[in-house]
Amino acid sequence: MFDIERWQEIFETLRKNKLRTFLTGLSVASGIFILVILLGFSKGIENGVTSQFQRDATNLITVWTGTTTKSYKGLNPGRYIQLKNEDYYAVSRKYDDYIDYKSSLYSIWGGTISYKNETGNYQIRGVMPDHQFIENADIGVGRFVNQSDFDEFKKVAVIGNKLKKDLFKDEDPIDKNISIYGMNFKVIGVFYDPGGEREESQAYIPVSTAQKVFNAGDNIRNMLFTIKMADNFEEAVELSKNISQNVEADLKQMHTVAPDDTSAVRVFNTLEEAKKIYSLIGTIQAVFWFVGIGTIIAGIVGVGNIMLIIVKERTKEIGIRKALGALPMSIVGMILQEAVFVTMFAGLFGLIFGLGLLEIIGPQIQSDFIKYPQVNFNIALTTVFLLVLAGALAGFFPAYRAAKIKPIIALRDE
Amino acid sequence: MVLLFTRNSLVLKSSKKTILTVTFPFLNSLIYCTEFRFLTISYDKRVIVLANFTINNHHHMIQIKDLHKSYQMGNNSLHVLKGINFNVKEGEMVSIMGSSGSGKSTLLNILGILDEADSGSYILDGVSIKNLNEKVAANYRNKFLGFIFQSFNLINYKSALDNVAMPLYYQGVKRKERIEKAEYYLEKVGLSAWSHHLPNELSGGQKQRVAIARALASNPKVLLADEPTGALDSKTSQEVMELIQGINDEGKTILMVTHEHDIAQMTKRIVHIKDGLIIDDNPVEQVRASLYV
C-alpha cells in the first residue's frame, strides 16, 4: 500500500491512460455530484414545505358553544352557554405549554362599513394579535392588530383586500378612517388570505374594542388555539386529541353542562389538515430516498461495469505481466489500488463540487417551496465510501479471475 | 567500469555503479566456465575488470524426461505430449519444429513454466520444476526465463524503455537502475533512439527488438521464442534472427518454436515433433543470418 514503486507504476498507468482515467473519474464524480444535489434539494423542499405549512395553522382547536340539550344538576335544557374572557384565560393558562398561538373571538356577521360615499356589509371580527398566524393572513400593507391595540381598546381595523378594493378603490387606505356602525376606526393594515375573496371581505379589530363598542361586556364567541407541531404524526394526533377532550371537559365543568351533552360545548380540531402535511412531507422524503438509493445503485452498477471493462481490456496486459514474473495477487492489488484511488479521488471531487454548488446556489433560490438546500455531510461521505467499496468489489472479482487465467490463454492471439 | 568478454568479443560494458548487480548474475553462470580470468587494473579510483571466458558446453540447462501432457476436451482426453525426452546444453540454440497440433507449443509452454506437465520431470538449470505454487513459478519465470512472442506482446501504453524495464520492476530493482539497465539493453538491440516511443509508433521488426531487449533485461538463463519471426517479413526476419544469433553467440541458451525451415536452419539444432513425440533431433550447420542481410 505504501510501496512507492507501486504508486509510481500506478500513476504512470493512469497518466498513460488519460481517457480511461478521466471517464472512470467522471462517472463517479458526476454520480456523487448528482446525489449531493438531489439530497440537497430534497432537504430544501422538505424545509420549504414544512415552513410553508407550519405558517398555516395545521393543528387548530376551535371552541364554540350552543344551547344545552340535557338537564344536569337541576338545570334545565335549552340554556345558552355564553363563553367569557375568563374561560379563554383559564384554558390558555392551563394548556400554555402545548399552545402555539391563541386568540379569542367576538364577531359581528354583517356590519355596515363605509368610507366616504362607499358603503358595504362585511363581517367584523374582534381578534387578538395571534390571530394573524392562526388565520394565515398575509399582511400586504401596514400591520396587524398588536398587543397595545388590544390593551388600550384602540379603534383600529385591518381590512381584507376585497374590502379595501370595494371602499378605497386605488386610494391608499392606511391611516384613513372608516366608519363601522357610525364609529370611526383607523385603518392600520390590509391583508391577503389564501382563502380567497370571502376571507378577504372581512375587517379585523381588537377583540377588546369589539366587546366595548358592541356592548358585549366580557362575552366572547369563540376561542382558537393552535397546538405546537409534534415530531411525528402519531404524537400530534395523540396530543391534539387529548387537549381537545380536556378543554371540552373543563368548559363543561365550568358551565355545569352534562359531560355527554354534545351541542352545548363543542371543540373541534383540524387534525385532518395536519395529517395531510405529515403524509406530504413523508411522501417527499420517501420519493427522494427512493431516487437517491436508485442513484447510488446506478452509480454502483456503473462503477462495477467500468471495472469489468477495464479488467477485460487489460486481460492481455495481465498475461504479459504474469509471463514477466508478476504474482497474481500483485496484479489484482495493483488494479484495485488504482481503482480505489481513482474512484476515491473523483468521488471526493464530486462531493466537494456538489457541496460547493449548494453552498453558492442555495441562498440564491427565490422559491417558497425550496429553502436552505443542504446535505448531511456524513450521508454524502458514506455514499462516496460505498461507491469506492462497490467499485473495489466489482473490480476485485474480474481482476482476480483475470489474474488466475494462465498467461498462455491470456496471451493467445485472437 | 566493467568489461566482460566471451570468446574475445565484448559482452557487457557497464559503468561502475552497476558492477555488483550487473556482474553478479553473470558470475553465477560463470560457475560452468572452463576458463575465465579477471584482469584488474586500478586506474584513478576506477576499477576496470576484464573477464574473458568460454562456456562449458557440457552443462545441461534443460533436462526433460518422459514428459506427458493431456488436455481435457469435454469427455475426451487429448494426449498432446506422449513422453518427450530431451536435453539442452548451456549455450545451445535449438529450434522445435512440427505441424500445428504436434504439441510443440505445449512443450514450449511447459518449458516456460506457463503450463505444467502431468507426469515426467523437468529440470531447469539444476532446479526441478514441479508442483510450484504461483509465487515460486512467477519468481522462476522472472529469474530464469525470457519470452519472445510472435505477436510481441508489448504493453501498448508503455514506452519501449518502460516495456524493457518491466521484468526488472518485478525483480524489485529500483527505478533509476531499471531505467539504466533498460537503456543498456535497448542500445544492444539498436533502438536507443526509439526508447521513448510507444509500441504503435514502431515497426514490426522494431517491436520484436524491444521484446527481445525485454526478454534479456532480467538476464534469464534461457530465452524461449514462440515463432519470433512469424509476424515479420523475410528481410526483417533475417535482421531479428541475426540479433538472436548474436545473443546466442554471447552464451545465452535459446529455444525457438518455428515452422519456417530457413529460420530453423539458422539455429544449431532442429528437433522435430510429431503427434506428441520427438521423431527427429539433429544438429545442423548453422546458417548465419548476416549472410542474407
Interface residues (C-beta under 8 A of the other chain):
Chain A: E5 Q8 E9 E12 T13 K16 N17 K316 E317 G319 I320 R321 K322 A323 L324 G325 A326 L327 P328 S330 K406 P407 I408 L411 D413
Chain B: N109 G112 L114 D115 E134 K135 A138 N139 R141 N142 K143 F147 F149 Q150 S151 N153 L154 I155 Y157 K158 D162 M166 P167 Y169 Y170 Q171 K174 R175 R214 S218
